Amino acid sequence: MTAIAPLALGFDADDTLWHNETLFAAAHAKFHALLAAHHDPATVERALYATELRNLPLYGYGAKGFTLSAIETAIELTAGRVSAKKLHELLALGRDILAHPVELLESVPDVLATLAASGHRMVLITKGDLHHQERKIAASGLAPHFLATEVVSEKDDATYARVLARHGIAPDRFLMVGNSLKSDIAPVLRLGGLAAHIPYPLTWEHEKLATPPEAPGRFFNLASLRELPALIARLSTVLPSA
């Protein structure tokens, strides 16, 4: 009998392996409070989101881009009257996110150790500021489980294709695990791969998809990472051998 090669596994990091969006949600709430004398929270949030999207091609994802966009939004919404004290507080919002300790989600170390011991090639694929992401990966203690870590500026079809080619992974033997339908799931499915979606309680608007992907037999919804080993065991019995 021909042995079936284990699936190669890709893992998102932020809000899949450790908490992230909760930090930004707290920063947004503080930002609304700082501008409460000028506009209601809904107006502030709409303006900030528009600024963040406009600046994404320049600043990319992460706390630094958020901070610069928050400062720009504050200046615009106050017609330039925002005080130096409040600008200093906005800088502190971003600094707090960057300095926050890594908080792993439940069961992450045990699940990753189990999968690595089963012979699966695992790649960490995360987007955002290079320095911040590398620091979080190191602080998480999870790096030894991974064949490689990839910090990318965007998660789209072309990025995944390059990562898979670089590591000699066939898309139909690759399962991506993540919380974002837009960044972690849909691109991999379009390439012919498999994807497991594990929702996080909070999702940035930019990471949402109006219509969930349709890929019967290749797209799976999980309640938590604890369900992943059972899914992989089941897939190993039904997928064709490599």
N, C-alpha and C positions, 0 to 999 in steps of 0.2 A: 504494500500500500504506500502511495506517495504521501509524505508528510506535508501537512498544510502549514505554510509559513505564517507566523503570527502577524496580525494586523500591525501596521505602523500607526502610532497614535499621535495626534497633535492636540496640544492643550493651550487654550487661552489662559491668561494670567489674571488680570483685573476682573473681579467679580465672578471668577470661575474657581480660582485657587485661593484668592484672598480678597478681603473687602476693599472696595474702592469708591463706588458711586455714593455711598453714605457720606464719605468725606466731602465730596462736591456738593451734595444736598445741604449739608450743614453750612458750607461756605456760601451757597446761594441764599440761604435764609438770613445769614448775617449781612450779606450784600443788600438784600431787600430792606433790612432794618436801617442800614447806613443811609439809604436814600428815601426813607419813609416820609421825610418832610417835603419831598419834592414830587414823588409819584407813588401810586399804589403798587403793591407787589406784582400784580399781573403785568402792568406796563413795564416795570423794571425787568421782569423776566423775559418778556418778548424782545425788549431792546438788547438785552445781554445775549440772548440766543442768536439774534440776527447778526450781532457783532462777531460772535464766536464763529459762525458759519462763514462770514466774510473773511475772517482772518485765518481760517484753517489752512489755506494754501501757503500762508507765510509762516505761521507759528506752529502748525501741526497740533497734535493732541497732547493733553496733559495739563498739569497745574500751572506751568509757566504761561502757556497760551491763554488759559483761563484768566490769570492775573492781569495780563496785558489787556485783554478784552474787557475785563471788569473796570479797569482804570479808564479806558477809552469810553466805555458806556457811561460811567459816572460823570466824566467831563461833558459828554454830549447832553445827558439828561438834566444837568444843572446849568447848562449854557456857560460852562467854564467857571462856575462859582464854587465848585467843590473845594473844600479846604485842604490844606496840606496835612492836617491831622487825619482827615478821612482817607486821603490817599495813602498815608502811612498804614492805616488800618487795613486797607485793601491789599497792600503788599504783605501784611501779616497773614491774611487769609491764605494766600498762595504758599507762603513759607510754612504755615501750619500743615498744609497738605503734604508738602515735600518732606517735612520732618516727622510725619506721623509714623509710628511703628507699624510693621507689617502684621496684620491679623489674619491668620489662615482661617478658611472656612472649615466647618466640621468635617472630620474624616479624611481630609486631604492627604496628610502624610501617610496614613495607613493604606489608602487606596493606591496611591502612586507607588509605594513600596511593593505592594502585591502585584501590580501590573508589571513593574520593572523585573521582578523576580520570575515572572512568567515568560520572559523573553521578548516582550514587546519593545520595539524601537520607539522611543518617545521623544518628541520635539516640542519645546515650549515656543509658542509663536505669539508675541505680544506687540502692540503698537503704542507709540507715545514717545516722550522725551528719552533719549538714549541713556543719559546719566541717571535719571530717576528710575527708569525701568531696571537697569543693571544693578542699582543699589537695592531695589526691592527684591530682585531675584536672589542676590547674595544674602540679604537679611532673612529671606524665607527659609533658608536651609534646604530647599528642594532641588537645587541645581544638580546634585549627584545622580538624581533619578533620570536625567535627560541626556540623550545622545548629543543634543545641541540646543542652544537657545537662540532665537531669532527675534531681534527687536526691529520692527519695520515701521515705516512712516504711514503706511496705509495697508489695509487688509482687503485686497480685491483679487480678481481672478489671476491677474498677471503676477501678483506677489506670491500667491500660493503656488502657482505653476513654477516659479523660480525656486522657491524653497524645496518643493518636492523633487525637482530635477537635481538640485544641488546635493541632495541626500540620497538620490537614487531610489526614490519611493514612487511606485506606480499609484496613480490616483484611485484606482479601484481596490487597492489594498490599504487605503488610508482612511482613518476615522478621525474627524476633527471634533473636539469637545469644547463647548463654549456657551456663554450666556447671550451673545448678541446674534440675532437672526441675520442682521445685515452684514456683519463683519466676520463672524465665525462659521456661519452655517451656509448661507446662500452661495457664496463664491465657490466653496468646496463641492457643493452639490452640482453646480454648473460644470465643474471640471470632471464630473463622473465619480467623485469620492463619496464617502459616507459621513454623516454628521449627527452628533448627539447634542441636543439643545437642553441646557440646564438653566432655567430662568433664575434671575436674581430679583429680589423684591423691588429694586429701583432700576430703571433703564433711562439713560439720557435720550431725549427725543430724537437726536440724530442717528441713534443706533436701532431705531424701531423700523419695522416693515409693515406696511398696510396689509399685505397679503402674505401669510406664511408660505414658505416653499412647499412644493409638492414633489416628492420623490419617493414613491412607495418602495419599501424594502431598503431604502438608503437613508431615510431621515427618521430620527427617533427623539421623542420627548421623554426626559427623565426628571423625576422630582428632585433628585440630589445626586451627588457624585457617588454615593454608596451603591447606586443601582448600576453603575458602569461596568464593573467586572462581570455581572450576570449577563448584561447585554453582549459584551465581547465574547463570552463563552458561548452564547447562543449563536452569534454570527459565525463563529469558527466552525459550526456544524452545518451551516447552510451555504456559506460562500464557496465558490469554486476555488480550488487550490491555485496557488500562484504559478 
